[in-house]
């Protein structure tokens, strides 16, 4: 009887350890949480764009906060006009992403690379009609300033209207887009 109890106890201990390891492994997987902004999980290293920014980079951050969030990869050139308006380099950042600063804070990110998508799955090359369908009543269409076949599709964050996405289209397709704080995200010429 004692040997049987010892065997059951040993088996219980092995099961508990195995279960504990499984829980620990699950916790490690879960601890990555949303790997990137917008709720994307998994091993993907491509950051996701939201109305607030891209990956860990958020409009409204100071340059120091943004640099820390990017592990020091935000480069401010000596001649950058960080108190006015300028673009900073994101060393090692995704190709086709530019970071605009205005008044010493991150104002917006501009995307002109097909590999970067919004949290809602929109990216370069997508049909304007799909963008309108995806965002519904939140999307406002206006005439493009320089392209007779183009539009601006502006999507304001319903939880905080100081943030938006602005998609530029031509001939019915997304050609570039930007995300960040209003009114900077709506500047047609960027810092010009």
The 8 nearest C-alpha neighbors of each residue, nearest first, counted from 0:
[[1, 3, 2, 4, 5, 6, 7, 8],
 [0, 2, 4, 3, 5, 6, 7, 8],
 [3, 1, 5, 0, 4, 6, 7, 8],
 [2, 4, 6, 0, 1, 5, 7, 8],
 [5, 3, 7, 1, 6, 2, 8, 0],
 [4, 6, 8, 2, 3, 7, 9, 1],
 [5, 7, 3, 9, 4, 8, 10, 2],
 [8, 6, 10, 4, 9, 5, 11, 3],
 [9, 7, 11, 5, 6, 10, 4, 12],
 [8, 10, 12, 6, 11, 7, 5, 13],
 [9, 11, 7, 13, 12, 8, 6, 14],
 [12, 10, 8, 14, 9, 13, 7, 15],
 [11, 13, 9, 15, 10, 14, 8, 16],
 [14, 12, 10, 16, 15, 11, 17, 9],
 [15, 13, 17, 11, 12, 16, 18, 10],
 [16, 14, 12, 18, 17, 13, 19, 11],
 [17, 15, 19, 13, 18, 14, 12, 20],
 [16, 18, 14, 20, 19, 15, 13, 21],
 [19, 17, 21, 15, 20, 16, 14, 22],
 [18, 20, 16, 22, 21, 17, 15, 23],
 [19, 21, 23, 17, 18, 22, 24, 16],
 [20, 22, 18, 24, 19, 23, 25, 17],
 [23, 21, 25, 19, 20, 24, 26, 18],
 [22, 24, 20, 26, 21, 25, 19, 27],
 [25, 23, 21, 27, 26, 22, 20, 28],
 [26, 24, 22, 28, 27, 23, 29, 21],
 [27, 25, 29, 23, 28, 24, 30, 22],
 [26, 28, 30, 24, 25, 29, 23, 31],
 [29, 27, 25, 26, 30, 31, 24, 32],
 [28, 30, 26, 32, 31, 27, 25, 24],
 [31, 29, 27, 32, 28, 26, 25, 33],
 [30, 32, 29, 34, 28, 33, 27, 40],
 [33, 31, 30, 29, 34, 40, 28, 38],
 [32, 34, 38, 40, 35, 39, 31, 36],
 [35, 33, 40, 32, 31, 39, 41, 36],
 [34, 36, 54, 33, 39, 46, 47, 37],
 [37, 35, 54, 47, 38, 55, 53, 33],
 [36, 38, 118, 39, 47, 49, 35, 48],
 [37, 39, 33, 36, 40, 35, 34, 118],
 [40, 38, 33, 35, 37, 34, 36, 41],
 [41, 39, 33, 34, 38, 32, 42, 35],
 [40, 42, 43, 34, 39, 33, 31, 32],
 [41, 43, 44, 40, 34, 45, 39, 31],
 [42, 44, 45, 41, 40, 34, 46, 39],
 [45, 43, 46, 42, 35, 34, 41, 47],
 [44, 46, 43, 47, 115, 93, 114, 35],
 [47, 45, 54, 35, 53, 44, 48, 36],
 [46, 48, 117, 36, 54, 53, 118, 116],
 [47, 49, 53, 117, 52, 118, 116, 54],
 [50, 48, 51, 52, 118, 117, 37, 53],
 [49, 51, 163, 178, 164, 162, 179, 52],
 [52, 50, 179, 49, 57, 58, 162, 178],
 [53, 51, 57, 49, 178, 179, 58, 56],
 [54, 52, 48, 56, 47, 46, 55, 49],
 [53, 55, 36, 46, 35, 56, 47, 48],
 [54, 56, 68, 53, 57, 36, 35, 69],
 [57, 55, 53, 54, 52, 65, 68, 58],
 [58, 56, 52, 51, 60, 59, 55, 53],
 [57, 59, 105, 106, 179, 51, 107, 60],
 [58, 60, 105, 104, 57, 106, 61, 180],
 [61, 59, 104, 105, 58, 64, 65, 57],
 [60, 62, 104, 64, 63, 103, 65, 105],
 [61, 63, 65, 64, 104, 66, 103, 60],
 [62, 64, 66, 61, 65, 67, 60, 68],
 [65, 63, 61, 67, 66, 62, 60, 68],
 [66, 64, 68, 62, 67, 63, 60, 56],
 [65, 67, 71, 73, 63, 69, 68, 64],
 [66, 68, 70, 64, 69, 65, 71, 63],
 [69, 67, 65, 66, 70, 55, 64, 56],
 [70, 68, 66, 67, 72, 71, 65, 73],
 [71, 69, 67, 72, 68, 66, 73, 65],
 [70, 72, 66, 67, 69, 73, 68, 74],
 [73, 71, 90, 69, 70, 89, 66, 74],
 [74, 72, 89, 66, 71, 88, 90, 69],
 [75, 73, 88, 87, 72, 89, 76, 90],
 [76, 74, 87, 79, 77, 73, 88, 81],
 [75, 77, 79, 78, 74, 87, 88, 80],
 [78, 76, 79, 75, 80, 74, 81, 87],
 [77, 79, 76, 80, 75, 81, 85, 87],
 [80, 78, 76, 77, 81, 85, 75, 87],
 [81, 79, 83, 85, 82, 84, 78, 101],
 [80, 82, 103, 83, 79, 84, 85, 100],
 [83, 81, 102, 103, 80, 101, 84, 100],
 [82, 84, 80, 102, 101, 81, 85, 103],
 [85, 83, 101, 190, 100, 80, 81, 82],
 [86, 84, 100, 80, 99, 190, 81, 79],
 [85, 87, 99, 98, 100, 97, 88, 84],
 [88, 86, 98, 75, 74, 99, 89, 85],
 [87, 89, 74, 73, 90, 75, 86, 98],
 [88, 90, 73, 92, 72, 74, 91, 87],
 [91, 89, 72, 92, 88, 73, 74, 71],
 [92, 90, 89, 93, 72, 94, 88, 73],
 [93, 91, 89, 90, 94, 96, 72, 88],
 [92, 94, 96, 95, 91, 45, 46, 115],
 [95, 93, 96, 92, 112, 91, 111, 114],
 [94, 96, 112, 111, 110, 93, 97, 109],
 [97, 95, 110, 109, 94, 93, 111, 108],
 [96, 98, 109, 108, 99, 95, 110, 86],
 [97, 99, 108, 87, 86, 107, 109, 100],
 [100, 98, 86, 107, 106, 85, 108, 105],
 [101, 99, 105, 106, 104, 85, 84, 86],
 [102, 100, 84, 83, 103, 104, 106, 82],
 [101, 103, 82, 83, 104, 81, 84, 100],
 [102, 104, 82, 81, 101, 61, 100, 62],
 [105, 103, 61, 100, 60, 59, 101, 102],
 [104, 106, 100, 58, 59, 60, 107, 99],
 [107, 105, 58, 100, 99, 180, 101, 179],
 [106, 108, 179, 99, 178, 58, 184, 105],
 [107, 109, 98, 178, 177, 97, 99, 52],
 [108, 110, 177, 97, 96, 176, 98, 107],
 [111, 109, 96, 176, 95, 177, 175, 112],
 [110, 112, 175, 95, 96, 113, 109, 176],
 [113, 111, 95, 114, 110, 115, 94, 123],
 [112, 114, 123, 115, 122, 111, 124, 116],
 [115, 113, 112, 116, 122, 45, 123, 94],
 [114, 116, 113, 112, 122, 47, 45, 46],
 [117, 115, 122, 121, 120, 47, 48, 114],
 [116, 118, 48, 120, 119, 121, 47, 49],
 [117, 119, 37, 120, 47, 48, 49, 116],
 [120, 118, 117, 121, 133, 116, 37, 49],
 [119, 121, 117, 116, 118, 122, 47, 133],
 [122, 120, 117, 116, 119, 125, 130, 123],
 [123, 121, 116, 125, 113, 115, 124, 117],
 [122, 124, 113, 173, 174, 125, 175, 112],
 [123, 125, 173, 172, 174, 122, 126, 113],
 [126, 124, 173, 172, 123, 122, 127, 121],
 [125, 127, 172, 129, 128, 171, 173, 124],
 [126, 128, 130, 171, 172, 129, 173, 131],
 [127, 129, 131, 126, 130, 132, 171, 172],
 [130, 128, 132, 126, 127, 131, 133, 125],
 [131, 129, 127, 133, 128, 132, 134, 126],
 [132, 130, 128, 129, 134, 133, 135, 138],
 [133, 131, 129, 135, 130, 134, 128, 127],
 [132, 134, 130, 131, 135, 129, 119, 121],
 [135, 133, 131, 132, 137, 138, 130, 136],
 [136, 134, 132, 137, 131, 133, 138, 130],
 [135, 137, 138, 134, 139, 131, 132, 154],
 [136, 138, 135, 154, 134, 155, 139, 157],
 [139, 137, 154, 136, 153, 134, 135, 152],
 [138, 140, 153, 152, 154, 137, 141, 136],
 [141, 139, 152, 151, 153, 150, 138, 142],
 [140, 142, 151, 150, 143, 152, 139, 153],
 [143, 141, 150, 151, 144, 149, 140, 147],
 [144, 142, 150, 149, 146, 145, 151, 141],
 [143, 145, 146, 142, 187, 147, 150, 149],
 [146, 144, 143, 147, 149, 142, 148, 150],
 [147, 145, 149, 148, 143, 144, 169, 150],
 [146, 148, 149, 145, 143, 144, 142, 169],
 [149, 147, 170, 169, 146, 150, 171, 143],
 [150, 148, 169, 146, 168, 143, 147, 170],
 [151, 149, 143, 142, 168, 141, 167, 152],
 [150, 152, 167, 141, 166, 140, 143, 153],
 [151, 153, 140, 166, 139, 165, 138, 150],
 [154, 152, 165, 139, 138, 164, 151, 166],
 [153, 155, 138, 164, 163, 137, 165, 139],
 [156, 154, 163, 160, 157, 162, 137, 153],
 [155, 157, 160, 159, 163, 158, 162, 50],
 [156, 158, 159, 160, 155, 137, 154, 162],
 [159, 157, 156, 160, 155, 162, 161, 50],
 [160, 158, 156, 161, 157, 162, 155, 163],
 [159, 161, 156, 162, 155, 157, 158, 163],
 [160, 162, 181, 159, 180, 163, 156, 155],
 [163, 161, 180, 160, 179, 50, 156, 181],
 [164, 162, 155, 50, 154, 156, 179, 178],
 [163, 165, 178, 154, 50, 177, 153, 155],
 [164, 166, 153, 177, 176, 152, 154, 151],
 [167, 165, 176, 152, 151, 175, 153, 173],
 [166, 168, 151, 175, 173, 176, 174, 150],
 [169, 167, 173, 149, 172, 150, 174, 171],
 [168, 170, 149, 148, 171, 172, 174, 173],
 [171, 169, 148, 172, 149, 168, 173, 127],
 [170, 172, 127, 169, 126, 168, 173, 149],
 [173, 171, 126, 168, 127, 124, 169, 125],
 [174, 172, 168, 123, 124, 125, 167, 175],
 [173, 175, 168, 123, 167, 172, 124, 169],
 [176, 174, 111, 167, 110, 173, 123, 166],
 [177, 175, 166, 110, 165, 167, 109, 111],
 [176, 178, 109, 165, 108, 164, 110, 184],
 [179, 177, 164, 50, 107, 108, 52, 163],
 [180, 178, 107, 51, 58, 184, 162, 50],
 [181, 179, 162, 184, 161, 106, 183, 58],
 [182, 180, 183, 161, 184, 162, 185, 179],
 [181, 183, 185, 184, 180, 186, 161, 162],
 [184, 182, 181, 186, 185, 180, 106, 107],
 [185, 183, 181, 179, 182, 180, 186, 107],
 [184, 186, 183, 182, 187, 181, 165, 153],
 [187, 185, 183, 189, 188, 184, 182, 190],
 [186, 188, 189, 185, 144, 184, 191, 190],
 [189, 187, 191, 186, 190, 185, 144, 183],
 [190, 188, 186, 191, 187, 183, 99, 184],
 [189, 191, 84, 85, 188, 186, 86, 99],
 [190, 188, 189, 84, 187, 186, 85, 86]]
